[in-house]
Amino acid sequence: MPIYVKDPKLLAALQESRKRQAPYAGAFLLKDEPGTDPSLVSGSETDKNIHDLKGKELFNRLHEVGTLAQISSIQGDQVVLIGHRRLRITEMVDEDPLTVKVDHLKDKPYNKDDDVIKATSFEVISTLRDVLKTSSLWRDHVQTYTQHIGDFNFPRLADFGAAISGANKLQCQKVLEELDVYKRLKLTLELVKKEIEISKIQESIAKAIEEKISGEQRRYLLNEQLKAIKKELGLETDDKTALSEKFRERLEPNRENCPPHVLQVIEEELTKLQLLEASSSEFNVTRNYLDWLTSIPWGNYSDENFDVLRAQKILDEDHYGLNDVKERILEFIAVGKLRGISQGKIICLSGPPGVGKTSIGRSIARALNRNFFRFSVGGLSDVAEIKGHRRTYIGAMPGKMVQCLKNVGTANPLVLIDEIDKLGRGHAGDPASALLELLDPEQNANFLDHYLDVPIDLSKVLFVCTANVVEMIPNPLLDRMEVISIAGYITDEKMHIARDYLEKTTREACGIKPEQVEVTDAALLALIENYCREAGVRNLQKHIEKIYRKIALQLVRQGASDEAAVADQIQSLPGRPAAVEVQLVDTDEAQVEDVDKLDQNVVSSKNQTAAESLDGNDHDHSSETSAEEVTIQMDLPDEPAVVEVQVADTDEPVDSKLYLQDAKETAKIQEGGATKTVEKVLVDSSNLADFVGKPVFHAERIYDQTPIGVVMGLAWTAMGGSTLYIETTQIEEAEGKGALHVTGQLGDVMKESAQIAHTVARAILLDKDPDNHTFFSNSKLHLHVPAGATPKDGPSAGCTMITSMLSVAMKKPIKRDLAMTGEVTLTGRILPIGGVKEKTIAARRSDVKTIIFPLANKRDFDELAPNVKEGLDVHFVDDYNQIFDLAFSDGQNEKK
């Protein structure tokens, strides 16, 4: 056994001993450290501690019985020892290196001919032979042992068995310390038996693994043989050939329209595919690349609809209003019809949420007979989503446009790019810049995707983008798009949309029939005015759905209670004559005469019963008769019917009036819906709050009669138009105290507008009221724009602020039902504003009768629909003096 000696003094002593022709040393096992588990494997820290032991401490940790070992060789710090006999330590002689006195131990005397010892030794030998058959490692041990020791005897046999067994060191130490040969043989036999059990476990593990591997190899070989046989018989080609055929078949319909440079790339990749091994990673990359290349509809265009009237009908079916968008689409169709060829275009629909921007995209596709594809770029921060990934990356994919072409199967779809004003920007690049190539008519005829790496013609694609705020779109991208603004809907338009679209769709979705519910116009108007004032109709749709859900619950509860009442009524019916059967039998004209053959008593009693039933008379039924089943068919035919009445034999007298009346009642109860009128649920303005709760909005008019210093202005918001008041009051008046204090969470632009208004108001007051020209220089004014919690900014409040300040200065209220909007310069000129339609809608909602707009916006107002402008007195001005005359006049000599 090789031993590694780390102590240099001990190693030097062993070398010295070998030189003196006394190459012997004592080998003793070290005891385990107290408190440690001997079965656990010791780590490097423990080994380090062992080498640190010296002198007395080391002596105390040694087992008493060890081995006299011959030093066979020393190479570096490796000492090869051969064990000879047992030793017992008696005392320590020297600490460094550790030198001890020993006694040589001899085996206790034993009888060689003892049958028990012989039998035990034979069993050890037999077990060793069994183990040697399975383990080649043991055979090497036996050869080494026999070379040095010679033939086995009983003690040596026990030592050999213990030495080569896989037992732990403590068990081997027990064998070493045992001087009784028989006991030593028994200990060895236990160790060897344990070894053979371990060998069996090892063999079973090896066999299981071998079976698994061989099974997989056998399956693989059989599959390969099956492929070879099928290929030889022509039943199946190999994977690569089958893939190539599939790609060629897919490309064949579009081969004539496919650009030559694309065909060249496909042929090169197909050739490359044949040369690659199916197991290589490059094979999968090439296969996926070919899959995408052949899936794109090269030159495959859908037949467009150039019928303007049909397109108009489809657009009107799906959406009410939106005339600007519809007109632009009809222009697109007209141009295509005159040119005889379809074309691409980039249109951007901008407007508040819920006005139908996204949904009209699908209608446009239907009107044009183009395939539709939608993807949203809201929050998109990766350029690869637009331009694709490089093929070198694992899991690379083409961009959205290539995926779109594959999905729709045509090269001229309508692509709706949603939320283009909400593009993100991250570490992976700027998608807005990537969209420049996609949405540029001059560039997208050769759009290059990073994955495909071949130019794609997108010039025939109609792009429709949607945005809420156009200002959020980068200017280079906005420059490439044709912007169509969609303002909010006025109340009249919302009524039409609710009646013709939303209510019908919601009713079908809730499973309610039209005759079961009625929502009055007053209820819809109250819903729009008090709950859903936003520009779009999405919130209106939610409220209508809420109403119909509650109606559905009400109908189901009512139906459940009616069923329970019917069941109770059937159970409480009084007794009837026994075995009465009433049948209505269909007949033709030839059988009408058979009616006369019926018993006159029965017929007369039937008439009597019907008459009494109409009079509402109650009938007393005999409690002595037992109730039996009554069968009656209620669906009376148009032609005459024969009434057959069969009365079974019974001891009780039969009252014909009684059983016919009972049959009628039972049939009514059983039929339920046929005879009972359905109670219609009525939703009116009076009970609207029961369905949708308390009103969210109240009248925007805070004042019925506008007080001094208060003027109504018109504002534009992302949700549409709204009205807001501008209030000015005088805080303090003293010589030289002229100042202006502004509140209402105003932005920088509105704060500057207030300062300009203060300056212009001084000049106007000097001109209009010279006696009061010192008012602004001596008055501290407070200008406020409610509500204070809402941030406000924008360049259209100047003239409103001037009017409010002049009202305070002149102590004169402005004309009632008047609203105005417009920015003013220091010289009093009125500048144009935006959002004319939205502001007009807001004015109508607040019952404003007169509106003042800048003259530059007259054309914008004239283009509005007549129903938006109806009933409004609108004045267009370009100088503030005109506003002064309108605001502070008494209604005479007004100039429109």
DOKOL-380785 format. One record per residue (C-alpha): residue in three letters; x, y, z. Coordinates in pm, whole numbers, padded with zeros to 5 digits, always signed. Layout:
% residues N
ALAXYZ
...
***
This chain:
% residues 896
MET+00000+00000+00000
PRO+00133+00349-00087
ILE+00140+00593+00205
TYR+00190+00968+00165
VAL+00415+01114+00437
LYS+00383+01490+00483
ASP+00615+01525+00789
PRO+00966+01595+00653
LYS+01143+01467+00972
LEU+00950+01140+00958
LEU+01024+01102+00587
ALA+01397+01164+00654
ALA+01393+00905+00935
LEU+01231+00645+00703
GLN+01491+00712+00433
GLU+01769+00680+00690
SER+01621+00352+00818
ARG+01608+00214+00463
LYS+01977+00302+00409
ARG+02080+00116+00728
GLN+01947-00209+00588
ALA+01662-00201+00841
PRO+01378-00100+00609
TYR+01095-00143+00858
ALA+00842+00090+01011
GLY+00524+00066+01217
ALA+00189+00147+01052
PHE-00089+00240+01296
LEU-00441+00356+01227
LEU-00542+00698+01358
LYS-00850+00711+01576
ASP-01140+00936+01473
GLU-01166+01274+01638
PRO-01402+01255+01937
GLY-01756+01368+01852
THR-01733+01295+01475
ASP-01926+01038+01274
PRO-01683+00778+01136
SER-01920+00690+00848
LEU-01898+01043+00706
VAL-01624+01121+00458
SER-01365+01356+00605
GLY-01286+01671+00417
SER-00961+01845+00340
GLU-00978+02040+00667
THR-00973+01717+00868
ASP-00676+01586+00666
LYS-00490+01908+00737
ASN-00557+01865+01110
ILE-00419+01510+01101
HIS-00093+01627+00949
ASP-00064+01896+01216
LEU-00069+01636+01499
LYS+00269+01594+01667
GLY+00427+01406+01958
LYS+00209+01316+02255
GLU-00110+01434+02088
LEU-00046+01208+01791
PHE+00049+00917+02020
ASN-00283+00942+02205
ARG-00480+00931+01881
LEU-00321+00604+01758
HIS-00476+00256+01785
GLU-00260+00025+01999
VAL-00241-00261+01747
GLY-00075-00192+01414
THR+00141-00357+01150
LEU+00511-00412+01103
ALA+00565-00293+00748
GLN+00863-00329+00519
ILE+00961-00015+00332
SER+00958-00126-00030
SER+01038+00206-00195
ILE+01036+00581-00132
GLN+00957+00819-00420
GLY+00922+01179-00311
ASP+00669+01183-00026
GLN+00519+00846-00131
VAL+00629+00549+00075
VAL+00526+00197-00041
LEU+00479-00042+00253
ILE+00435-00419+00267
GLY+00266-00551+00583
HIS+00429-00845+00769
ARG+00306-00896+01125
ARG+00107-00743+01408
LEU+00252-00498+01659
ARG+00128-00349+01985
ILE+00253-00013+02112
THR+00394-00027+02464
GLU+00542+00319+02522
MET+00658+00634+02345
VAL+01032+00684+02297
ASP+01061+01009+02101
GLU+00806+01274+01998
ASP+00955+01416+01676
PRO+00955+01200+01475
LEU+00722+00978+01679
THR+00917+00670+01789
VAL+00762+00395+02003
LYS+00852+00065+02162
VAL+00641-00230+02041
ASP+00562-00593+02117
HIS+00535-00842+01833
LEU+00198-01019+01855
LYS+00146-01380+01758
ASP-00178-01558+01681
LYS-00330-01768+01953
PRO-00275-02141+01909
TYR-00542-02317+01709
ASN-00615-02666+01579
LYS-00554-02691+01205
ASP-00776-02996+01184
ASP-01070-02832+01363
ASP-01374-02888+01139
VAL-01535-02557+01233
ILE-01224-02359+01136
LYS-01192-02559+00814
ALA-01556-02507+00725
THR-01533-02135+00798
SER-01216-02101+00588
PHE-01369-02297+00299
GLU-01674-02069+00308
VAL-01444-01767+00298
ILE-01258-01913-00001
SER-01586-02003-00175
THR-01721-01654-00123
LEU-01395-01500-00244
ARG-01418-01708-00563
ASP-01771-01582-00624
VAL-01656-01224-00580
LEU-01349-01276-00798
LYS-01576-01384-01084
THR-01742-01042-01090
SER-01459-00807-00989
SER-01134-00783-01185
LEU-00997-00547-00921
TRP-00988-00830-00667
ARG-00795-01053-00905
ASP-00513-00795-00911
HIS-00509-00795-00530
VAL-00477-01176-00522
GLN-00182-01174-00763
THR+00002-00910-00558
TYR-00064-01100-00237
THR+00051-01438-00361
GLN+00374-01297-00498
HIS+00490-01187-00152
ILE+00331-01436+00086
GLY+00300-01763-00092
ASP+00023-02011-00020
PHE-00264-01913+00207
ASN-00302-02053+00559
PHE-00596-01987+00789
PRO-00463-01668+00957
ARG-00337-01531+00626
LEU-00665-01617+00458
ALA-00854-01414+00719
ASP-00611-01122+00681
PHE-00630-01131+00300
GLY-01012-01142+00294
ALA-01036-00844+00527
ALA-00762-00653+00341
ILE-00918-00664-00002
SER-01278-00620+00114
GLY-01444-00281+00086
ALA-01504-00261+00461
ASN-01440+00060+00650
LYS-01124+00116+00850
LEU-01277+00039+01193
GLN-01397-00304+01078
CYS-01053-00380+00932
GLN-00894-00266+01261
LYS-01112-00517+01449
VAL-00977-00798+01226
LEU-00623-00675+01286
GLU-00667-00670+01662
GLU-00828-01016+01674
LEU-00563-01279+01764
ASP-00808-01571+01778
VAL-00792-01730+01430
TYR-01148-01867+01437
LYS-01299-01535+01544
ARG-01088-01357+01285
LEU-01216-01592+01015
LYS-01574-01523+01122
LEU-01519-01147+01106
THR-01363-01182+00761
LEU-01650-01401+00641
GLU-01898-01130+00740
LEU-01701-00869+00550
VAL-01669-01085+00239
LYS-02040-01179+00245
LYS-02123-00812+00263
GLU-01893-00756-00033
ILE-02074-01012-00245
GLU-02405-00842-00168
ILE-02254-00513-00287
SER-02134-00693-00602
LYS-02486-00817-00670
ILE-02626-00464-00636
GLN-02352-00337-00864
GLU-02432-00607-01118
SER-02805-00527-01115
ILE-02735-00153-01162
ALA-02499-00226-01450
LYS-02752-00462-01608
ALA-03037-00207-01585
ILE-02828+00068-01741
GLU-02703-00165-02011
GLU-03056-00274-02095
LYS-03169+00088-02120
ILE-02879+00185-02346
SER-02910-00124-02559
GLY-03288-00068-02591
GLU-03237+00286-02716
GLN-02962+00173-02953
ARG-03184-00109-03080
ARG-03473+00131-03139
TYR-03244+00373-03320
LEU-03103+00098-03540
LEU-03449-00036-03622
ASN-03570+00312-03715
GLU-03270+00364-03940
GLN-03331+00026-04103
LEU-03700+00112-04151
LYS-03608+00441-04318
ALA-03361+00263-04545
ILE-03621-00001-04642
LYS-03889+00261-04714
LYS-03646+00468-04916
GLU-03539+00159-05114
LEU-03902+00072-05189
GLY-03982+00434-05282
LEU-04238+00464-05004
GLU-04065+00754-04832
THR-03784+00996-04896
ASP-03542+01110-04631
ASP-03609+01419-04418
LYS-03404+01662-04621
THR-03558+01558-04952
ALA-03908+01575-04806
LEU-03840+01925-04668
SER-03704+02047-05000
GLU-04011+01911-05181
LYS-04242+02080-04931
PHE-04072+02417-04977
ARG-04077+02386-05357
GLU-04448+02294-05358
ARG-04527+02591-05135
LEU-04335+02829-05360
GLU-04477+02695-05688
PRO-04807+02898-05697
ASN-04617+03227-05654
ARG-04305+03137-05853
GLU-04397+03354-06152
ASN-04462+03660-05931
CYS-04161+03600-05706
PRO-03875+03849-05765
PRO-03565+03692-05928
HIS-03331+03786-05643
VAL-03561+03609-05395
LEU-03578+03296-05613
GLN-03199+03291-05627
VAL-03171+03309-05247
ILE-03429+03029-05206
GLU-03246+02801-05452
GLU-02913+02863-05278
GLU-03064+02783-04939
LEU-03227+02464-05072
THR-02893+02348-05207
LYS-02730+02432-04875
LEU-03000+02235-04691
GLN-02912+01916-04885
LEU-02546+01942-04784
LEU-02609+01994-04412
GLU-02649+01718-04157
ALA-02994+01703-04001
SER-02842+01700-03653
SER-02646+02024-03700
SER-02767+02355-03563
GLU-02714+02522-03900
PHE-02968+02282-04052
ASN-03245+02412-03825
VAL-03153+02775-03898
THR-03167+02712-04275
ARG-03493+02517-04248
ASN-03662+02798-04052
TYR-03528+03058-04294
LEU-03668+02867-04593
ASP-03996+02819-04410
TRP-04038+03198-04378
LEU-03911+03275-04729
THR-04159+03037-04893
SER-04451+03140-04667
ILE-04456+03502-04783
PRO-04715+03570-05059
TRP-04475+03709-05319
GLY-04685+03909-05569
ASN-05014+03755-05450
TYR-05273+04036-05429
SER-05637+04014-05330
ASP-05902+04150-05569
GLU-05994+04495-05450
ASN-06341+04642-05439
PHE-06367+04951-05661
ASP-06745+04989-05611
VAL-06784+05319-05428
LEU-07154+05270-05348
ARG-07097+04926-05196
ALA-06805+05057-04991
GLN-07020+05348-04868
LYS-07292+05104-04764
ILE-07046+04885-04570
LEU-06891+05183-04391
ASP-07233+05319-04294
GLU-07342+04977-04166
ASP-07059+04962-03914
HIS-07019+05324-03803
TYR-07236+05632-03766
GLY-07075+05964-03853
LEU-06695+05971-03909
ASN-06763+06136-04245
ASP-06404+06260-04286
VAL-06264+05908-04263
LYS-06531+05760-04490
GLU-06478+06035-04749
ARG-06102+05971-04751
ILE-06153+05596-04805
LEU-06399+05658-05087
GLU-06142+05892-05246
PHE-05886+05612-05217
ILE-06125+05370-05394
ALA-06208+05626-05666
VAL-05839+05684-05744
GLY-05781+05309-05757
LYS-06073+05265-05997
LEU-05950+05538-06233
ARG-05593+05404-06228
GLY-05712+05046-06255
ILE-05459+04933-05995
SER-05449+04929-05618
GLN-05202+05137-05424
GLY-05073+05180-05072
LYS-05117+05474-04840
ILE-05034+05580-04485
ILE-05329+05731-04294
CYS-05327+05834-03928
LEU-05655+05859-03737
SER-05623+06083-03434
GLY-05883+06146-03169
PRO-05993+06080-02812
PRO-06039+05724-02682
GLY-06359+05543-02776
VAL-06448+05731-03097
GLY-06401+05422-03317
LYS-06050+05463-03456
THR-05951+05098-03418
SER-06289+04948-03509
ILE-06322+05151-03829
GLY-05996+04996-03950
ARG-06169+04657-03976
SER-06464+04820-04160
ILE-06226+04986-04407
ALA-06066+04648-04478
ARG-06411+04497-04539
ALA-06513+04785-04765
LEU-06193+04751-04970
ASN-06208+04370-04971
ARG-05858+04355-04822
ASN-05729+04122-04556
PHE-05694+04284-04213
PHE-05401+04268-03971
ARG-05366+04465-03650
PHE-05076+04508-03415
SER-05024+04756-03135
VAL-04698+04942-03086
GLY-04796+05095-02751
GLY-04496+05064-02521
LEU-04287+04892-02793
SER-03919+04947-02717
ASP-03740+04690-02935
VAL-03648+04770-03295
ALA-03640+04395-03369
GLU-04021+04386-03337
ILE-04035+04603-03650
LYS-03720+04504-03839
GLY-03670+04146-03716
HIS-03371+03975-03552
ARG-03050+03866-03718
ARG-03057+03495-03805
THR-02741+03438-03603
TYR-02938+03469-03276
ILE-03104+03168-03118
GLY-03482+03195-03150
ALA-03458+03473-03410
MET-03784+03582-03575
PRO-03880+03825-03851
GLY-04048+04157-03772
LYS-04420+04223-03745
MET-04464+04310-04113
VAL-04324+03977-04234
GLN-04541+03796-03979
CYS-04836+03998-04109
LEU-04778+03895-04472
LYS-04748+03529-04370
ASN-05071+03542-04165
VAL-05291+03723-04418
GLY-05158+03542-04726
THR-05174+03850-04953
ALA-04926+04126-05033
ASN-05182+04410-05014
PRO-05349+04384-04672
LEU-05476+04666-04456
VAL-05239+04696-04160
LEU-05368+04879-03853
ILE-05083+05009-03637
ASP-05250+05090-03305
GLU-05133+05346-03046
ILE-04853+05487-03260
ASP-04828+05789-03026
LYS-04727+05562-02737
LEU-04408+05416-02885
GLY-04145+05341-02624
ARG-03773+05383-02642
GLY-03536+05136-02472
HIS-03184+04999-02481
ALA-03271+04797-02793
GLY-03308+05109-03009
ASP-03577+05355-03113
PRO-03879+05189-03282
ALA-04009+05526-03403
SER-03701+05560-03620
ALA-03742+05203-03745
LEU-04099+05284-03851
LEU-03969+05562-04077
GLU-03868+05310-04343
LEU-04188+05108-04301
LEU-04420+05410-04331
ASP-04235+05594-04607
PRO-04397+05545-04951
GLU-04060+05609-05115
GLN-03878+05344-04912
ASN-04121+05065-04828
ALA-04119+04929-05184
ASN-03783+04778-05080
PHE-03837+04717-04710
LEU-03548+04513-04571
ASP-03615+04282-04278
HIS-03306+04180-04078
TYR-03417+03816-04064
LEU-03515+03764-04428
ASP-03238+03990-04558
VAL-03418+04026-04894
PRO-03619+04335-05001
ILE-03999+04310-04962
ASP-04245+04526-05156
LEU-04488+04693-04912
SER-04595+04970-05151
LYS-04940+04814-05199
VAL-05010+04789-04826
LEU-05263+05036-04681
PHE-05137+05147-04342
VAL-05388+05292-04097
CYS-05235+05425-03775
THR-05426+05538-03466
ALA-05321+05793-03206
ASN-05480+05986-02921
VAL-05241+06283-02918
VAL-05069+06368-03246
GLU-04816+06589-03068
MET-04663+06277-02909
ILE-04566+06134-03251
PRO-04209+06223-03358
ASN-04214+06486-03636
PRO-04028+06284-03902
LEU-04278+06001-03855
LEU-04578+06236-03849
ASP-04457+06396-04172
ARG-04497+06062-04354
MET-04862+06018-04251
GLU-05186+06177-04364
VAL-05359+06280-04041
ILE-05740+06266-04017
SER-05874+06405-03691
ILE-06179+06236-03540
ALA-06345+06464-03288
GLY-06592+06347-03029
TYR-06958+06275-03094
ILE-07231+06523-03006
THR-07535+06410-02809
ASP-07745+06354-03121
GLU-07477+06131-03275
LYS-07439+05936-02951
MET-07815+05876-02948
HIS-07800+05730-03298
ILE-07498+05514-03215
ALA-07659+05387-02895
ARG-07987+05303-03072
ASP-07854+05154-03395
TYR-07533+04983-03280
LEU-07460+04959-02910
GLU-07808+04865-02785
LYS-07861+04603-03054
THR-07521+04440-02999
THR-07559+04441-02620
ARG-07911+04297-02635
GLU-07790+04004-02846
ALA-07488+03950-02619
CYS-07715+03933-02312
GLY-07970+03701-02476
ILE-08259+03943-02431
LYS-08539+03968-02691
PRO-08647+04313-02818
GLU-09002+04266-02689
GLN-08874+04204-02335
VAL-08723+04548-02277
GLU-08772+04909-02379
VAL-08518+05185-02315
THR-08677+05523-02379
ASP-08510+05811-02559
ALA-08530+06015-02239
ALA-08334+05744-02055
LEU-08065+05734-02324
LEU-08042+06113-02327
ALA-08004+06121-01948
LEU-07743+05846-01969
ILE-07540+06045-02222
GLU-07572+06381-02047
ASN-07527+06271-01685
TYR-07304+05962-01707
CYS-07114+05952-02038
ARG-06994+06297-02141
GLU-06661+06186-02283
ALA-06593+06229-02653
GLY-06609+05858-02738
VAL-06879+05596-02684
ARG-06683+05327-02501
ASN-06808+05438-02161
LEU-07160+05464-02303
GLN-07132+05104-02419
LYS-07024+04995-02070
HIS-07325+05166-01914
ILE-07567+05014-02167
GLU-07416+04671-02094
LYS-07465+04738-01724
ILE-07833+04821-01780
TYR-07894+04506-01985
ARG-07712+04284-01736
LYS-07939+04408-01459
ILE-08244+04356-01684
ALA-08126+04000-01758
LEU-08098+03929-01386
GLN-08443+04079-01329
LEU-08597+03862-01605
VAL-08433+03544-01476
ARG-08549+03612-01120
GLN-08900+03686-01244
GLY-08903+03366-01452
ALA-08787+03159-01155
SER-09059+03302-00931
ASP-09326+03244-01203
GLU-09221+02878-01238
ALA-09248+02832-00863
ALA-09595+02993-00865
VAL-09711+02764-01151
ALA-09589+02457-00965
ASP-09775+02568-00652
GLN-10091+02635-00855
ILE-10085+02288-01014
GLN-10039+02129-00674
SER-10334+02324-00530
LEU-10586+02234-00805
PRO-10912+02084-00660
GLY-11027+01729-00742
ARG-11169+01641-01083
PRO-11385+01352-01212
ALA-11202+01029-01268
ALA-11036+00944-01602
VAL-11132+01245-01810
GLU-10956+01272-02147
VAL-11008+01572-02372
GLN-10854+01562-02721
LEU-10861+01816-03002
VAL-10827+01620-03324
ASP-10741+01789-03655
THR-10990+01725-03935
ASP-11073+01840-04283
GLU-11394+01989-04422
ALA-11545+01647-04493
GLN-11538+01565-04125
VAL-11703+01888-04004
GLU-12045+01724-04017
ASP-11935+01474-03750
VAL-11964+01750-03492
ASP-12344+01717-03500
LYS-12318+01356-03390
LEU-12170+01451-03054
ASP-12377+01436-02742
GLN-12575+01759-02720
ASN-12528+01771-02344
VAL-12151+01780-02381
VAL-12158+02054-02643
SER-12404+02266-02447
SER-12201+02224-02131
LYS-11887+02330-02319
ASN-12055+02648-02440
GLN-12190+02713-02092
THR-11843+02668-01946
ALA-11685+02905-02195
ALA-11951+03169-02130
GLU-11915+03143-01754
SER-11539+03159-01788
LEU-11562+03485-01981
ASP-11790+03629-01713
GLY-11521+03553-01456
ASN-11750+03324-01250
ASP-11589+03086-01007
HIS-11687+02721-01001
ASP-11723+02511-00691
HIS-11558+02175-00741
SER-11662+01863-00557
SER-11395+01753-00314
GLU-11519+01393-00333
THR-11388+01334-00687
SER-11033+01220-00729
ALA-10800+01418-00957
GLU-10675+01233-01263
GLU-10456+01332-01558
VAL-10602+01574-01812
THR-10439+01581-02155
ILE-10515+01867-02393
GLN-10344+02005-02705
MET-10358+02385-02698
ASP-10231+02468-03049
LEU-10566+02499-03222
PRO-10551+02458-03603
ASP-10705+02704-03842
GLU-10948+02448-03982
PRO-11238+02306-03777
ALA-11159+02038-03520
VAL-11355+01749-03374
VAL-11376+01751-02996
GLU-11378+01401-02852
VAL-11479+01364-02491
GLN-11432+01027-02328
VAL-11561+00975-01977
ALA-11459+00652-01809
ASP-11705+00452-01601
THR-11731+00586-01253
ASP-11979+00561-00975
GLU-11982+00938-00925
PRO-12203+01162-01139
VAL-11999+01354-01400
ASP-12035+01728-01436
SER-11922+01809-01792
LYS-11896+02180-01710
LEU-11651+02096-01433
TYR-11399+01886-01623
LEU-11383+02111-01927
GLN-11313+02412-01706
ASP-11040+02220-01519
ALA-10883+02114-01847
LYS-10871+02475-01956
GLU-10706+02589-01634
THR-10449+02309-01640
ALA-10359+02378-02001
LYS-10309+02747-01924
ILE-10079+02663-01637
GLN-09882+02407-01840
GLU-09844+02630-02144
GLY-09720+02924-01932
GLY-09555+03141-02196
ALA-09826+03080-02459
THR-10111+03220-02252
LYS-09926+03453-02014
THR-09826+03792-02153
VAL-09457+03874-02104
GLU-09409+04173-01878
LYS-09183+04426-02056
VAL-08906+04596-01856
LEU-08921+04972-01908
VAL-08609+05185-01853
ASP-08697+05553-01826
SER-08520+05859-01695
SER-08711+05816-01370
ASN-08568+05470-01290
LEU-08233+05501-01472
ALA-08049+05551-01142
ASP-08168+05204-01030
PHE-07963+05052-01311
VAL-07648+05269-01330
GLY-07638+05448-00994
LYS-07621+05816-00920
PRO-07532+06060-01200
VAL-07160+06118-01240
PHE-07183+06459-01409
HIS-07396+06756-01333
ALA-07458+07066-01538
GLU-07131+07233-01639
ARG-07298+07567-01584
ILE-07215+07675-01232
TYR-07404+08004-01272
ASP-07747+08061-01422
GLN-07676+08432-01441
THR-07307+08505-01492
PRO-07180+08734-01211
ILE-06929+09015-01248
GLY-06578+08897-01329
VAL-06683+08550-01451
VAL-06655+08441-01816
MET-06711+08097-01969
GLY-06423+07973-02182
LEU-06395+07670-02415
ALA-06112+07419-02380
TRP-05986+07116-02569
THR-05881+06798-02386
ALA-05772+06451-02495
MET-06120+06330-02395
GLY-06291+06595-02614
GLY-06404+06950-02545
SER-06512+07104-02217
THR-06620+07438-02079
LEU-06443+07613-01795
TYR-06501+07937-01611
ILE-06240+08208-01562
GLU-06304+08411-01250
THR-06144+08742-01152
THR-06200+08941-00834
GLN-06049+09251-00676
ILE-05853+09177-00356
GLU-05716+09514-00263
GLU-05729+09871-00396
ALA-05466+10131-00308
GLU-05233+10369-00481
GLY-04968+10175-00674
LYS-05093+09831-00559
GLY-05162+09707-00912
ALA-05078+09334-00935
LEU-05215+09003-01061
HIS-05231+08676-00863
VAL-05307+08357-01064
THR-05435+08020-00929
GLY-05596+07705-01068
GLN-05292+07481-01145
LEU-05218+07665-01471
GLY-04934+07576-01703
ASP-04663+07813-01818
VAL-04851+07910-02135
MET-05169+08006-01947
LYS-04969+08201-01688
GLU-04813+08402-01968
SER-05159+08445-02124
ALA-05279+08593-01794
GLN-04994+08848-01793
ILE-05065+08942-02155
ALA-05437+08971-02074
HIS-05358+09202-01780
THR-05154+09431-02007
VAL-05410+09432-02291
ALA-05699+09490-02046
ARG-05529+09812-01926
ALA-05512+09941-02283
ILE-05874+09844-02360
LEU-06001+10005-02037
LEU-05815+10327-02115
ASP-05990+10335-02450
LYS-06339+10228-02340
ASP-06362+10387-01993
PRO-06106+10672-01959
ASP-06248+10784-01626
ASN-06154+10446-01473
HIS-05811+10416-01636
THR-05628+10388-01300
PHE-05816+10074-01194
PHE-05547+09822-01295
SER-05257+10029-01163
ASN-05421+10060-00820
SER-05595+09716-00786
LYS-05457+09379-00683
LEU-05653+09119-00881
HIS-05692+08745-00823
LEU-05759+08534-01134
HIS-05871+08173-01076
VAL-05963+07890-01315
PRO-06166+07616-01141
ALA-06135+07331-01068
GLY-05805+07369-00891
ALA-05721+06996-00893
THR-05721+06976-01276
PRO-05398+07081-01456
LYS-05469+07330-01736
ASP-05256+07469-02012
GLY-05292+07589-02369
PRO-05286+07900-02590
SER-05658+07979-02619
ALA-05761+08157-02297
GLY-05630+08510-02360
CYS-05951+08681-02475
THR-06150+08508-02199
MET-05910+08639-01933
ILE-05924+08997-02072
THR-06303+08990-02067
SER-06304+08862-01707
MET-06068+09143-01593
LEU-06263+09412-01777
SER-06587+09285-01621
VAL-06437+09348-01276
ALA-06292+09684-01377
MET-06620+09805-01524
LYS-06829+09628-01256
LYS-07047+09498-01534
PRO-07144+09131-01601
ILE-07109+08995-01950
LYS-07396+08881-02165
ARG-07546+08551-02043
ASP-07519+08226-02246
LEU-07195+08347-02401
ALA-06870+08148-02434
MET-06548+08243-02608
THR-06207+08107-02701
GLY-05898+08257-02862
GLU-05547+08376-02789
VAL-05471+08746-02796
THR-05158+08943-02882
LEU-05031+09253-02698
THR-05188+09467-02969
GLY-05529+09303-02923
ARG-05532+09079-03232
ILE-05707+08738-03196
LEU-05506+08431-03301
PRO-05657+08103-03432
ILE-05713+07806-03202
GLY-05753+07428-03239
GLY-06029+07181-03158
VAL-06317+07380-03309
LYS-06554+07083-03322
GLU-06474+06966-02970
LYS-06527+07314-02829
THR-06853+07354-03020
ILE-06980+07023-02880
ALA-06883+07135-02528
ALA-07071+07464-02577
ARG-07387+07282-02690
ARG-07365+07052-02390
SER-07360+07354-02156
ASP-07660+07522-02326
VAL-07446+07805-02459
LYS-07633+08013-02717
THR-07354+08244-02839
ILE-06992+08149-02918
ILE-06704+08376-03014
PHE-06435+08216-03233
PRO-06126+08369-03400
LEU-06193+08471-03758
ALA-05915+08239-03879
ASN-06125+07943-03763
LYS-06433+08028-03969
ARG-06352+07770-04234
ASP-06305+07498-03971
PHE-06649+07581-03831
ASP-06815+07588-04172
GLU-06691+07234-04242
LEU-06871+07097-03935
ALA-07186+06889-03978
PRO-07513+07090-03970
ASN-07637+06905-03661
VAL-07329+07024-03469
LYS-07385+07392-03558
GLU-07761+07390-03526
GLY-07912+07651-03291
LEU-07585+07835-03219
ASP-07518+08205-03267
VAL-07152+08212-03369
HIS-06939+08526-03412
PHE-06596+08535-03574
VAL-06360+08814-03466
ASP-06002+08915-03534
ASP-05970+09202-03286
TYR-06057+09223-02917
ASN-06264+09537-02961
GLN-06520+09325-03146
ILE-06534+09084-02850
PHE-06583+09380-02613
ASP-06882+09500-02812
LEU-07036+09148-02815
ALA-06967+09062-02449
PHE-07086+09384-02287
SER-07368+09477-02526
ASP-07735+09450-02439
GLY-07815+09238-02739
GLN-07872+09520-02987
ASN-07674+09615-03298
GLU-07483+09288-03293
LYS-07289+09210-03603
LYS-07255+08842-03694
***
